[in-house]
Amino acid sequence: SIVMKNSRKSSSKLLTRLSLAMLFTFLSMGTQAQEKETTFKLLTPEMVAQGESFTGTVVEETEEGFIPLKEGSQIQVMGTVVSVGKQGKVEVPNCAEASGTFNLPATIVSIVGSPKVTNTTIVTNSATFIPINNASSTPIEIWDTPDIINQGELITVRGTHLDQLTQETLESVNGNNILLTEVSSSYFESQYLISSNLPEGDYRFSAKDTEGKVYRSEEICTRPVIEMQGPALKNVGQRGKITLTTNTDGVIILTGGLPIIDLYPTKDMVPLANGSYRIPVKAGKTLKIPFRARQVGQYTVTANMYSEDAIPEELLDETVSVDQTSIDTIYDEVNDETTISSQIEVISENGSPVDSSPIEGIVS
């Protein structure tokens, strides 16, 4: 059930956040078996206000990583040609006459210094256009910030009038403030890039309006502490265990090991198609991950942590379908609360029910 009071969000997350490593700096993509074609992406909010413009960032995915499209280039999005500004920023004009979820078709019109690159399709996400009433009388509010954050990632913040905020910052409870870089922004949702220098600890999102008034989130964002250790290898066939401990509840995506060691999954480790493992973790509880040495040498295992409802889509390899069988709405006049209940069944490709699968939803 979702409970809304005075149009605020419930304690449940309305949508998952996006995660993307190092948008404005080069990111090593590793050794590729074959050369990849250049791909362009338009990063935009998933929730926007019907009838209002919003901003996004156009990036080029190369073998060296993600870089912003050059200033002065042009793209066409939803039939309108717009110019690319600094750091790849674009403004998508008011172009939705109806509410609902729509794709954002976009193509390259021109790129500064690359006259041959035209009519190239840009990869985009869909956006949900939500009608708003009396927007001018609605205050600026911060509804939702991520539970777990990491350096070099995108975070998503949701609320109202977020496109009016500036000087967005992660404020540490210890006074160590990190300035955020805006990637996209709309009335309901904004995305920001965290720098590569984010100390472990607890933070609150804060920003200012045009008059200098400060707004802070009620929720705490945590960059978790992850401690992982493993023994040195002395012999081929050697068996051992990697120990992993965190200070926060969440989900670990564990990658690596090959070609030096083989990881042997425990009952809590869910294998993913890309060779990674998904592991639920509890604060202070030590995990022991068995392995066997294929070679003698130095091995690398990487652990990235996410909230249960915020795992990047590219890491969720299983295709599922959702069947909504019913929806009920009850309004409580005394408490001015509306409770919306919906029975939803998540089915895997083979037709069996899927447990513990996060669901995205929008209430408008």
C-alpha positions in Angstrom: 0.0 0.0 0.0 1.0 3.6 -0.6 -0.1 6.3 1.8 0.0 9.9 0.7 -0.7 12.9 2.9 -1.1 16.4 1.6 0.4 15.3 -1.7 3.7 14.3 -0.1 5.4 11.0 -1.0 5.0 8.0 1.2 7.9 6.3 3.0 8.0 3.9 0.1 10.3 4.9 -2.8 8.4 6.1 -5.8 11.1 5.2 -8.3 14.6 3.7 -8.2 17.5 5.9 -8.8 19.9 5.7 -11.6 23.5 5.0 -11.1 26.3 5.9 -13.6 30.1 6.0 -13.0 32.1 9.2 -13.7 30.0 11.2 -16.2 32.3 14.1 -16.7 35.7 12.4 -16.5 37.1 9.7 -18.6 36.4 6.2 -17.3 38.6 3.2 -18.3 36.4 0.7 -20.0 39.0 -2.1 -19.8 40.3 -4.3 -22.6 37.7 -4.9 -25.2 37.6 -8.0 -27.4 36.5 -5.9 -30.3 36.1 -2.2 -31.1 32.7 -0.8 -30.1 30.8 1.8 -32.1 30.2 5.2 -30.6 27.0 5.6 -28.7 25.3 8.8 -27.7 23.0 9.0 -24.6 20.6 11.7 -23.4 20.3 11.7 -19.6 17.0 13.2 -18.5 14.7 12.9 -15.4 12.2 10.1 -15.3 9.5 12.3 -13.7 8.7 15.7 -15.3 5.8 18.2 -15.1 3.3 18.2 -18.0 3.6 21.5 -19.9 7.0 22.5 -18.5 10.5 22.3 -19.9 13.3 20.3 -18.3 17.0 19.8 -18.7 19.3 16.9 -19.5 22.8 16.1 -20.6 24.0 14.5 -23.8 27.1 12.3 -23.5 29.1 10.3 -25.9 30.1 6.8 -24.9 33.6 6.0 -26.3 36.2 3.4 -25.6 37.8 5.8 -23.1 34.5 6.4 -21.3 31.6 8.9 -21.1 32.3 12.5 -22.2 29.8 15.4 -22.7 28.8 16.4 -26.2 30.6 19.5 -27.4 29.1 22.9 -26.8 27.4 24.3 -29.9 26.4 20.9 -31.2 22.7 20.3 -32.0 20.3 17.5 -31.3 16.6 16.9 -32.2 14.4 15.7 -29.3 10.7 15.0 -29.7 10.7 16.9 -33.0 12.4 20.1 -31.7 16.0 21.1 -32.5 17.9 22.3 -29.5 21.5 23.5 -29.0 24.0 21.8 -26.7 25.4 24.0 -23.9 28.3 23.7 -21.6 29.1 20.2 -20.2 26.6 18.7 -22.7 23.5 20.4 -21.1 20.3 20.8 -23.2 16.9 22.1 -22.4 14.0 20.0 -23.6 11.1 22.4 -24.4 7.5 21.9 -23.4 6.5 19.1 -25.8 3.9 16.9 -24.0 0.2 17.7 -24.5 -1.0 14.7 -22.5 0.0 13.1 -19.2 1.5 9.6 -19.2 4.8 7.9 -20.0 6.4 8.6 -23.3 9.7 7.8 -25.1 11.9 10.7 -25.8 13.1 10.1 -29.4 16.3 12.0 -30.1 18.9 12.2 -32.9 22.2 14.1 -33.5 21.7 17.0 -35.9 25.3 18.3 -35.8 28.5 17.9 -33.8 31.1 20.7 -33.6 34.2 19.5 -35.4 32.5 16.3 -36.8 30.5 17.3 -39.9 29.9 13.7 -40.9 28.0 12.7 -37.7 24.4 13.4 -38.4 21.0 11.7 -38.0 22.6 9.3 -35.4 20.1 8.0 -32.9 20.6 9.0 -29.3 19.8 6.4 -26.6 17.2 7.9 -24.2 15.0 6.8 -21.3 11.3 7.3 -21.2 9.8 10.1 -19.1 6.5 10.2 -17.2 4.7 13.6 -17.7 2.6 14.4 -14.6 0.0 17.2 -14.6 0.4 19.8 -11.9 -2.2 22.3 -10.5 -1.5 25.6 -8.9 2.3 25.2 -9.3 3.0 28.8 -8.4 1.5 28.3 -4.9 3.2 25.0 -4.3 6.2 25.3 -2.0 9.7 23.9 -2.8 9.9 20.5 -1.1 12.5 17.7 -1.0 10.7 14.4 -0.8 13.2 11.6 -1.6 17.0 11.2 -1.5 18.9 7.9 -1.9 19.7 5.8 1.2 23.2 4.7 -0.1 25.5 6.9 -2.2 28.9 6.3 -3.7 31.6 8.5 -5.2 31.5 9.0 -9.0 27.8 8.0 -9.2 24.6 9.7 -10.2 22.0 10.3 -7.5 18.4 11.2 -8.0 16.5 13.6 -5.8 12.7 14.0 -6.0 10.3 16.7 -4.7 8.6 19.8 -6.1 10.2 22.9 -7.9 13.5 21.1 -7.9 14.4 23.0 -11.1 14.5 26.2 -9.1 17.3 25.0 -6.8 21.0 25.9 -7.0 24.2 25.2 -5.1 23.2 21.6 -4.5 25.4 20.0 -1.8 25.9 16.9 0.3 26.3 18.2 3.8 28.3 15.8 6.1 27.3 15.6 9.7 31.0 16.1 10.3 31.1 19.4 8.3 32.7 17.9 5.2 30.5 19.3 2.4 30.6 18.0 -1.2 29.3 20.2 -4.1 27.2 18.3 -6.6 27.1 18.7 -10.4 23.7 18.9 -11.9 23.1 16.5 -14.8 19.4 16.9 -15.4 16.5 18.7 -13.7 12.7 19.0 -13.8 9.9 20.2 -11.6 9.7 16.8 -9.9 13.2 15.3 -10.2 16.9 16.2 -10.5 20.0 14.1 -11.1 23.4 15.0 -9.7 26.9 13.6 -10.2 28.9 13.0 -7.0 32.6 13.8 -7.3 35.3 11.1 -7.0 36.2 12.4 -3.5 33.4 11.4 -1.2 34.6 10.3 2.3 32.7 7.6 4.1 29.9 8.8 6.4 26.4 10.2 6.6 25.1 13.2 4.5 22.0 15.3 3.9 21.1 16.8 0.6 20.9 20.6 0.7 20.3 23.4 -1.8 19.3 27.1 -2.1 16.5 28.8 -4.0 17.1 32.0 -6.0 16.6 34.1 -2.8 19.2 32.2 -0.9 16.8 30.2 1.3 18.3 26.8 2.3 16.4 23.5 1.9 17.6 20.2 3.4 16.4 16.7 3.1 15.0 14.9 6.2 16.5 11.6 5.0 20.2 10.7 5.6 22.3 9.5 2.7 25.2 7.1 3.7 28.4 6.3 1.9 28.9 2.8 3.5 32.1 1.4 4.9 33.0 -1.9 3.2 35.8 -4.0 4.6 37.0 -7.0 2.6 39.9 -9.3 3.1 41.3 -12.4 1.5 44.4 -14.6 2.0 47.4 -14.6 -0.3 47.8 -17.5 -2.8 50.6 -19.9 -2.5 49.4 -23.0 -4.4 47.2 -23.8 -7.4 44.1 -25.4 -6.0 44.4 -23.6 -2.7 41.0 -23.0 -1.0 40.2 -20.1 1.1 37.5 -17.6 2.1 37.1 -13.8 1.4 35.5 -12.0 4.4 33.3 -9.0 3.8 31.7 -6.7 6.4 29.7 -3.4 6.0 28.2 -0.9 8.4 24.9 -0.5 6.5 22.1 -2.8 5.4 21.8 -3.2 1.6 22.8 -5.3 -1.4 26.4 -6.0 -2.5 27.2 -6.6 -6.1 30.4 -8.7 -6.1 32.5 -8.9 -9.2 36.0 -10.2 -10.1 38.2 -13.1 -9.1 38.8 -14.6 -12.6 41.1 -15.7 -14.0 43.0 -16.2 -10.8 40.3 -17.6 -8.5 36.9 -19.2 -8.8 34.3 -17.9 -6.4 31.9 -20.6 -5.0 28.5 -19.0 -4.3 26.8 -19.6 -1.0 23.0 -19.9 -0.7 22.7 -16.2 -0.3 24.6 -15.3 -3.4 22.5 -14.8 -6.5 24.5 -15.2 -9.8 24.0 -12.6 -12.5 24.5 -12.9 -16.2 27.6 -10.8 -16.3 29.5 -13.1 -13.9 28.7 -11.0 -10.8 26.9 -12.0 -7.7 24.1 -10.2 -5.8 24.4 -10.6 -2.0 22.1 -9.1 0.7 24.0 -7.8 3.6 23.3 -6.7 7.2 25.3 -4.1 9.1 28.0 -5.6 11.2 27.5 -9.2 10.0 30.5 -10.8 8.4 30.1 -12.7 5.1 32.5 -15.5 4.2 32.8 -16.2 0.5 34.6 -19.5 -0.5 37.0 -19.6 -3.4 39.6 -21.9 -5.1 42.8 -20.8 -6.7 43.2 -21.4 -10.5 46.6 -19.7 -10.6 49.1 -18.3 -8.1 49.0 -14.5 -8.2 47.2 -11.4 -7.1 43.4 -11.5 -7.5 40.9 -8.6 -7.5 37.4 -8.8 -6.2 35.2 -5.6 -6.2 32.2 -5.0 -3.9 29.7 -2.2 -4.7 26.8 -1.5 -2.4 23.3 -0.4 -3.2 19.9 0.0 -1.6 17.5 -2.9 -2.3 15.3 -0.6 -4.5 18.3 1.2 -6.2 20.3 -1.5 -7.9 21.2 -0.3 -11.5 19.1 -1.8 -14.1 22.0 -3.2 -16.1 22.8 -5.4 -13.1 19.3 -6.9 -12.9 19.6 -9.4 -15.8 16.4 -11.3 -15.4 13.4 -10.4 -17.6 10.1 -10.3 -15.8 6.5 -9.2 -16.5 4.1 -7.5 -14.1 0.4 -8.4 -13.7 -1.7 -5.9 -11.8 -4.9 -7.7 -10.8 -6.7 -5.0 -8.7 -6.5 -1.5 -7.3 -8.4 0.1 -4.4 -8.4 3.6 -3.1 -9.6 4.7 0.4 -9.7 8.4 1.5 -9.5 9.2 5.2 -11.1 12.6 5.8 -10.0 12.9 9.4 -6.3 12.5 8.6 -6.4 13.8 5.0 -4.8 10.6 3.8 -5.4 8.5 0.7 -4.4 4.9 0.8 -3.9 3.1 -2.6 -3.7 -0.7 -2.6 -2.8 -2.7 -5.6 -2.2 -6.5 -5.9 0.8 -7.0 -8.2 2.4 -10.3 -9.3 5.9 -10.4 -10.8 6.4 -13.3 -13.2 9.8 -14.6 -14.6 10.3 -15.7 -18.2 9.5 -19.3 -17.3 6.2 -18.3 -15.7 7.2 -18.7 -12.0 6.7 -15.9 -9.4 9.7 -13.8 -8.5 10.4 -13.0 -4.9 12.0 -9.7 -3.6 11.7 -7.9 -6.9 11.6 -4.0 -6.6 8.7 -2.4 -8.4 8.7 1.1 -9.8 5.5 3.1 -9.6 4.1 6.6 -9.9 1.0 8.0 -8.1 -0.5 11.2 -9.7 
